C-alpha cells in the first residue's frame, strides 16, 4: 500500500513537470515569435524610412533642377538657341499679387456662394472672341 502511494505521488510530480515543461516551451516559442515579428516590423520601418529619405532627396534634386532651368540666364540662353524672339518683361508689365494664388482662385470660384450670403448679386462676365453675342 505504501508503494502505491509513493508511485502515485511520483506520477503526479512527473505529470506536473511535463505540464510545466510544455507551458514554458510554449511561452518560450511565443516570445521568440514575438521577437521575430518585432524584428520584421523594425526592418520594414527602416526600409520605409530609407525610401522616404530617398524620395525627399530626389524631390530636392528635381526642385533644384527646375529652379536652375527657370533662372533668367538659362531662359535667355534657351531663347537665343531656339530663336523665339522673346524679351525680358519690363517692371511696368509685371503685376505683383499680394495674396496667394490658391486663396484668389478659391474666392473666385466661390464668389456666388459668398455673394448670396451677403445679399449681393453676382453677374458672370463672358468673353466671346468669335463674334456676335449669344
N, C-alpha and C positions, 0 to 999 in steps of 0.2 A: 504494500500500500504506500509506503514512503517512496518507493521507487517511482511509482506513477506520478506522484505529486511533484517530484523533482523533474521528471520528464515534461510534465505539463508546464511547469514554470520555465524550463529551458526552451520549450516550443514557443511560449508567449514572448520570451526575450528575442528569440530568433525571428519571429514574425514581425515584432516591433522594429528590430534592427533592419530587416529587409524593407519595411514600410518607410522608415526614416531615410534609408539609402535611396529609395525610389523618389521620395519627396525632395531630398536635397539634390539628386541628379536632375530632376525636372526643373527645380529652381535654378540650378547652375546653367542648364540648357537655355532657359528663358532669359537669364542675364546675358549669356553670350549672344543670343539672338537680338536682344535689345541693343547691345553694344554694336553689333553689326549694322543694325538699322540706323543708329546714330551716326556711324561712320559713313554709311552711304549717303545719308542726308547732308552731312557736312561736306562731303566731296561734291555733291550736286550743287550746294550753295556756293562753294568755291568756284566751280566751273561757271555758274551763272554770274558771279561777281567778275570773273575774268572776261566773260563775253560782254558784260555791261561796260567794263572799263575799255575794252577794245572798241566797242561801238562809240563810246564817248571820244576816244582818240580819233577814230575815223571821221566822226562828225566835226570835231575841231579842225581836222586836216581839210575837210571839204569846205568848211566855213572860211578857212584861211585862203584856200584856192579861189573861192568866189570873191572874197574881198580883194585879192590880188588882181583878178580879172576885171573887177569893177573900178579899179583905180583910174584916175584921169589919164595918166601916161599910157597905160595899156590900151585904153579905149581910143585915144588919139592915134596910137600906132596901128591898131586894127582898122580905124577909119582910113588911114593912109594906104594900108595894104589892100583893103577891099575897095578903095576908091569910092566911098559912099558920099563924100562931099558934105559931111555933117560938120557943124561948128559948135564951139562951146556955148552954152547958154549964158546970156547976159543976166546980171542980177535983176534987171527990170522985168525979165520974163519969168523969174523964179518966184513962186508963191510959197511962203513958209506957212505951214498949218500948225497951230498950237496944240490941237487935240489929236489923239491917236486915230489912225485910220479905222480901227475896229469900232471905236465909240461913234465916230462920224457916220459910218455905214449903218450901224445899229439904229442910230437916231433917224437916219434917212429911211430905213426900212420900216421902222415902227412909227413913223410920223402920223399915220392915220389913227393909230391907237391913242397916241398922246393928244392929238387934236380933238378927238371925240370926248376924251376925259375932261378937257378944259372948255368944251363948248365951241371950239373953233372949227372952221370949215377948211378942209384941205383939198385943193384942186390940183390934180396932177398935170404936169406940163408934158406935152408930146411934141417931138420934133419930126416933121415929115420932110425928109430930104428929097423925096422922089416926086413931089408935085403938089397937086391940089389937096386941100384939106378934106378930111373924111367926115 
